[in-house]
């Protein structure tokens, strides 16, 4: 059996954020319900966690093996690494293996861009970006493709990494950027949280009505990037209610405190189908934890491009 391996370099050449958004929307518009997506399973190991993420829809199936090693960033290694196996949906015959680390980074920022395109105001020009790792860069790039960003404030713990990201945004995206503190959210049209934080990153009372907030860093019930003040009164969009109530600590803890209720949640599918949307003057929040169907949608696109 001859199974092709698609490297990060090969994948990066073959598609754009708009292509990935179209593939993700294609699943949702084609009848896929993210609440039918299998829950990820995992195990704790000495260095971190190993996760398994399977999915199937239409003529495709696939599974991602993910490792999460919290100490890796201090060694200049990715926090999240992965391998993806794409299968024929009817026979489960392997079609290709993909660099799952690249796939994870790319699809995560593409999902955020999909949500931001519908939640952010069309003239959104200023981004407050929390984090200075691979996801922060991917979000700066992806959000700049769907919004008319003119300035990025980068907020991070390590000055060297913040400075490097500021320079990269200026050089590669041609957008003005600067290091900043958490108060940057008061000036932002869009806020993106791409960190490993376990406690809220900023005071949500600083946000202006209509600000769009994307938070993708926390994926465990006891971790959060957003405080109750951010979520209370906001239009809160999640990938699915099931995944949010299992894994999205920002949402789970806000429900426990009474800041929001389960009925307040809008599913991404409802947003894409036009069945629900944000309130005009509310803060608009997208909380993502990452789901298996997203990998499958983008992996299928990447394989088609490579095969063509």
C-alpha positions in Angstrom: 0.0 0.0 0.0 1.5 3.3 -1.1 0.4 6.1 1.3 1.7 9.6 0.6 3.1 11.8 3.3 2.3 15.4 3.0 4.8 17.6 4.9 4.2 21.0 6.4 6.0 22.7 3.5 3.9 20.8 0.9 0.7 21.6 2.7 1.5 25.3 3.1 1.9 25.6 -0.7 -1.5 24.1 -1.5 -4.2 26.2 0.1 -5.2 29.5 1.6 -7.2 30.5 4.6 -10.2 31.3 2.3 -9.9 27.7 0.9 -9.9 26.3 4.4 -12.9 28.4 5.5 -14.8 27.2 2.4 -14.0 23.5 3.3 -15.2 24.0 6.9 -18.4 25.8 5.8 -18.9 23.0 3.3 -19.2 20.5 6.1 -21.7 22.6 8.0 -23.7 23.6 5.0 -23.6 20.0 3.8 -25.5 18.7 6.8 -22.7 17.9 9.3 -23.7 18.5 12.9 -20.6 19.1 15.1 -22.5 17.6 18.1 -22.2 14.2 16.3 -18.4 14.5 16.3 -16.7 11.9 18.5 -15.3 13.3 21.7 -11.5 13.4 21.8 -10.0 10.8 24.1 -6.6 11.0 25.8 -4.2 9.8 28.4 -1.8 11.6 30.7 1.8 10.7 30.4 4.9 12.0 32.2 5.7 14.7 29.6 2.1 15.8 29.1 -0.9 14.3 27.2 -1.5 12.1 24.2 -4.9 12.6 22.5 -6.8 10.7 19.8 -9.3 12.6 17.5 -11.3 10.5 15.0 -14.0 11.9 12.6 -16.0 10.7 9.6 -18.3 12.5 7.1 -19.3 11.8 3.5 -16.5 10.0 1.6 -13.8 10.7 4.2 -12.7 9.5 7.6 -9.6 10.3 9.5 -7.8 10.3 12.9 -5.3 12.6 14.5 -2.7 11.5 17.1 -1.8 14.6 19.2 0.9 15.1 21.8 0.9 18.1 24.2 4.1 18.7 26.1 3.9 21.8 28.3 7.7 22.1 28.7 8.3 22.1 24.9 8.1 25.9 24.3 11.0 26.5 26.7 13.0 24.2 24.5 11.9 25.9 21.3 9.7 22.9 20.4 6.0 23.1 19.6 3.6 22.7 22.5 1.3 20.7 20.3 2.6 18.1 17.8 0.6 15.6 15.7 0.3 13.2 12.9 -2.9 12.8 10.8 -4.1 9.8 8.9 -6.7 10.4 6.2 -8.9 7.4 5.2 -11.4 6.6 2.5 -14.8 6.9 4.1 -16.3 3.8 2.6 -13.4 1.3 3.0 -11.3 3.0 5.6 -8.3 2.5 3.4 -5.5 5.0 4.3 -5.2 7.7 1.6 -2.4 9.9 3.1 -0.6 10.9 6.2 -0.2 14.6 6.9 1.9 16.7 9.2 -0.7 17.0 11.9 1.2 19.8 13.7 0.8 22.1 10.7 -2.8 20.9 10.1 -3.7 21.7 13.7 -2.2 25.2 13.6 -3.7 26.0 10.2 -7.2 24.7 10.8 -7.5 26.3 14.2 -6.7 29.7 12.9 -9.0 29.1 9.9 -11.9 28.2 12.2 -11.2 31.4 14.2 -11.2 33.4 10.9 -14.5 31.8 9.9 -16.1 33.0 13.1 -14.4 36.4 13.1 -15.6 37.1 9.6 -19.2 36.8 10.9 -18.7 38.3 14.4 -16.3 41.2 13.9 -17.4 44.5 12.4 -16.4 44.9 8.8 -14.1 47.8 9.5 -12.2 46.1 12.3 -8.7 47.5 12.1 -7.1 46.9 15.5 -6.2 43.5 16.9 -5.1 42.7 20.5 -3.2 39.4 20.3 -2.4 37.5 23.4 0.4 35.0 23.0 3.6 34.9 20.9 3.8 31.3 19.8 2.8 29.5 16.6 -0.9 29.9 17.1 -0.5 33.6 17.7 1.3 34.0 14.4 -1.2 31.9 12.6 -4.1 33.9 14.0 -2.4 37.2 13.0 -2.0 35.9 9.5 -5.5 34.4 9.2 -7.4 37.3 10.7 -5.5 39.7 8.5 -6.9 37.8 5.5 -10.5 38.3 6.5 -10.4 41.7 8.2 -8.8 45.0 7.3 -6.3 45.0 10.1 -4.0 48.0 10.4 -2.4 47.5 13.8 -1.7 44.6 16.1 -0.9 44.9 19.8 1.0 41.8 21.0 0.7 40.8 24.6 3.0 38.1 26.0 5.1 37.0 28.9 8.4 36.7 27.1 9.7 39.9 25.7 12.0 38.2 23.2 9.2 36.2 21.6 6.9 39.2 21.6 9.5 41.3 19.9 10.1 38.6 17.3 6.4 38.3 16.5 6.0 42.1 16.3 8.8 42.1 13.7 7.3 39.2 11.8 3.9 40.8 11.6 5.5 44.0 10.3 7.8 42.3 7.8 5.6 39.5 6.4 2.1 41.0 6.8 2.9 44.6 6.3 0.8 45.6 9.3 2.0 48.0 12.0 2.6 46.1 15.3 3.9 46.8 18.8 4.3 45.1 22.2 1.5 46.0 24.7 -0.1 45.1 28.0 -3.5 43.7 28.7 -5.0 47.2 28.6 -4.8 47.0 24.8 -8.2 45.3 24.8 -9.8 48.7 25.5 -8.6 49.9 22.1 -9.2 46.7 20.1 -11.8 45.9 17.6 -10.8 42.2 17.8 -9.1 40.3 20.5 -7.4 36.9 19.9 -6.3 34.7 22.9 -3.8 32.1 21.9 -2.1 31.1 25.1 -1.6 28.4 27.6 -3.0 30.5 30.4 -5.2 28.9 33.0 -6.5 32.2 34.5 -8.2 35.1 32.7 -5.9 37.3 30.6 -7.7 40.6 30.9 -10.6 42.4 32.6 -13.6 42.0 30.3 -15.1 45.3 31.6 -12.5 47.1 29.4 -14.1 45.7 26.2 -16.1 48.1 24.0 -19.5 47.0 22.8 -19.2 45.3 19.4 -15.7 44.0 20.0 -15.1 40.5 18.7 -13.1 38.1 20.9 -11.6 34.8 19.8 -10.3 32.4 22.5 -8.7 29.1 21.5 -6.0 28.4 24.1 -7.9 26.8 26.9 -9.4 23.3 26.3 -9.8 21.9 29.8 -12.7 22.6 32.3 -10.4 24.1 34.9 -8.6 26.5 32.5 -9.8 29.7 31.0 -8.5 32.8 29.1 -11.7 34.8 29.5 -13.3 36.1 32.7 -17.0 36.3 33.6 -17.2 40.0 32.7 -16.2 39.2 29.1 -18.9 36.5 28.7 -21.8 38.1 30.7 -24.1 39.9 28.3 -22.0 38.8 25.3 -23.1 36.8 22.2 -21.2 33.6 22.8 -20.5 31.3 19.9 -19.1 27.8 20.5 -18.1 25.0 18.1 -20.9 22.8 19.6 -22.7 22.8 22.8 -21.5 19.3 23.7 -17.8 20.1 23.2 -18.1 23.4 25.0 -19.8 21.8 28.1 -17.1 19.1 28.1 -13.9 21.1 27.5 -14.4 24.9 27.3 -13.3 26.1 30.8 -14.2 29.7 29.9 -17.8 28.7 29.3 -18.1 26.0 32.0 -16.9 28.3 34.7 -19.1 31.2 33.5 -22.1 28.9 33.6 -21.3 27.7 37.1 -21.0 31.3 38.3 -24.3 32.3 36.7 -22.7 34.8 34.3 -24.3 32.9 31.4 -26.6 29.9 30.8 -26.4 27.0 28.4 -29.3 28.7 26.5 -27.2 31.7 25.8 -24.8 29.6 23.6 -24.9 30.0 19.8 -23.4 27.1 17.9 -21.0 27.8 15.0 -23.3 25.8 12.7 -26.2 28.1 13.6 -24.0 31.1 12.8 -23.0 29.7 9.4 -26.5 28.7 8.5 -27.8 32.1 9.5 -30.1 30.6 12.1 -28.6 32.8 14.9 -26.2 35.7 15.2 -24.7 38.3 17.5 -26.6 41.1 19.2 -25.7 44.4 17.6 -24.2 46.2 20.6 -22.9 43.1 22.5 -19.4 41.8 22.8 -19.1 38.9 20.4 -17.2 35.9 21.7 -16.0 32.8 19.8 -14.8 30.1 22.1 -13.0 27.2 20.4 -11.4 24.1 21.8 -10.7 22.3 18.5 -12.8 19.4 17.1 -12.0 16.4 15.0 -14.4 17.3 12.1 -12.3 20.5 11.5 -9.2 18.4 10.9 -11.0 16.1 8.5 -12.5 19.0 6.5 -9.1 20.7 6.0 -7.2 17.4 5.6 -9.6 16.4 2.8 -9.0 19.7 1.1 -5.3 19.5 1.4 -5.3 15.9 0.0 -7.4 16.9 -2.9 -5.1 19.7 -3.8 -2.0 17.4 -3.5 -3.7 14.7 -5.6 -4.7 17.2 -8.3 
